[in-house]
């Protein structure tokens, strides 16, 4: 692995801990305000609606398909490719005047005007109660993930580190959700999957940093916790940049060339991974420092047994 810095040089990351914390608090408050006032543009996975899959005999023009559906009274339908330019998926939000039969007839008639050999391979209706249940389960899944992470990091490291890790993850999730709320991009199950992926990715980066902090706290004496964190951050900087950089290259490629079907997924990953790298330094570690974590808190526990000399638990 290449060396980004000269041996022995330490970057004073924690010098910017206070302004970074203020910046993060402002972002969180703005995120909460945006979500509370604008809400989300829920996809059909959550609101319910009709999903139809069409297979054309020749490449289909999405604009032409949309125009044909509009003529049938199916305005606002989401039309996308899936698999190839001959395969089209249509998503129609529920409307009071539209029955399932009218939607089916409208899709078939509109598609037949474009291609008489078109095949309606699938059409199904997702009820609003099912969509509401999916939204609730997704929210509970995020809370469960944060709770399990809190317990895991507290048992493996220390409760101050666990608090910092959970705050870091909540920070990344809130900002990602706020971007979708502010832009009103469609929030569907793909985006929810990306949010949960961000939780795992951000945690991995935080664990690597915490592991080095614990190791250096036990190895380096006569240093403050702030300096130990700076040293640990500097030592893991190469790994962080390489891992985040290669991941972002893939995500940017998905965002740029992945198409509309996974645009929301790649957007959530792009935002989450970017802020996840930042938060592992200036949220997770900074908050552990603010909570007065000391070297003694990270030292091995002393284990005493009758008839044996005092030893340390590994």
C-alpha positions, 0 to 999 in steps of 0.5 A: 500500500502506498504511503500518503504521508511521510513516516511519523507525520500526523494529521490533526483531524480533531482540530476541526472537531468542533466546527465539524460538529456544528456543521453536522448539527446544522445539517441534521436540523435542516434534514429533520425540517425538510423531512417534516415539511416536505415528506417523501415522494413515495413509490408504488411499493409504498403507496400502492398502484398498478405495475404492468410489464410489456414486451414489444417486438421491436425497441420501444420509445418511452416517450411514445409509450407515455403519449399512448398511455396519456391518450387512454387517460393514464396520465402520470404513469412511470415508464421505464426499460427493464432488461432491454429496450424491448421490455418496458415496465409501467407503474401507475399510481392509484386514482379514484376514477381508475379501476383495475379493469380500466387500467388493464384495458388502457395499457393494452389498447395504448400499447397495441397502437404502438405495436400490434404484436406487443405482449402484456406479460404481467400486470398486478395491483399493490394495495395501499395497505400493503404499501403502508406495511412495507413502509412501517417494516422498512422504518423498523428495520432501520431502527433494529439495525441501529439498536443491534449496532449499538449493542455490538459496538458497546460489547466489542469496544466501549459504550462511548464509542457505541454512542458515537457509532450510532450517532454517525449512522443516524447522521448519514441516514438522515442526510440521505433521506433529506436529499430525497425529501428535498428533491422529491425523488421517488422513494421505493424499496430500492432506495430503502435497500440502499439506505440499509446498505449505507448503514453497513458500509458506514459501520465498517469504516467506523469499526476499522477506525475504532479498532486502531484507536483501541490498539493505539490507546493500549500501545501509546503512553503519555498521549491525550485521547485527542492525539491518539485519535489523530494518530489512528485516523492518520494510520487508517487514512490510506485504507479509508481513501482506497476503500471509499474511492474504489466504492465511489467509482462503482457507484458513480458508474451506476449513477451515470450509466445504470439507467432510471431503474436504479437511479434512486438506489445509486443516488442514495449510495452516493450520498451515504458513502460520501457522508459515511466517510466524513462521519466516521471521522468527525461524528463517531470519533469526535463524539466519543472524545466529547463523552470523555473517553480515556485511555483507561476505558480502552485498557484490557480488563484485569482478571483475578483468580484465586491461586493465580497471579494477576493477568490481563484479559486479551 
